[in-house]
Amino acid sequence: MTGTSATRKLTIGLTGGIATGKSTAVQLLKKRLPSAVIFDADLSVRGLLEQNDLVSEIAQTLSRPIKNADGSLDRKALRECVFGSLENRRLLEGILHPKVREECLEKRREWLRNDASTMFVADVPLLYEGEFGFSQDLNLVVATSRETQRSRLRARNHFDDSLISSILAAQLPIMEKVARADLVFWNEGPMSVLKTQIDHFIDEITIHE
């Protein structure tokens, strides 16, 4: 890894695949470096999808019944709609991605004015798929084998194999993300192994002053 001044602000993109352990990696990084500012793209999307006016816009664009009686989002209906159709997924992304990216950029602008923090991390699942650039210095990928992704999704989310395949097909193969990364955290073992990798990363960017 190239040297990085401890006082220079570092902007990081963190991604991976579904069920590879991105959220765990962010938690470990934040615990080791509490001053780091984190942007969570999934949390941003969840917030956007709680806005009934935006849900109405999405329903109209997709021409599908994805709203509950109270106007809120029927998440199961939306998931089935977008993961069953590439066109629908792209329409949805066309609505959500610009809003998520603007939230990310605004949070980074706030961070740049914050002298107490030297690291900004954007956890963005579709960092590569959506060409989600935000002037990052490094891209980190949390990776596992495809079979581990499948087994975790079955155990954690109780998705069937058809839905899992559709979700995985919507993302770049994990090894393509690995090939494009500046640094990879391989997350097949216990959490302690992932923690060791993150600790080493933090030590490296701190040592190379």
PyMOL commands that set and color helices and strands:
alter all, ss='L'
color gray80, all
select helices_A, chain A and resi 22-32+41-48+52-62+75-83+86-112+146-157+161-169+174-180+191-207
alter helices_A, ss='H'
color red, helices_A
select strands_A, chain A and resi 10-16+37-40+119-123+138-143+183-186
alter strands_A, ss='S'
color yellow, strands_A
deselect
rebuild
show_as cartoon
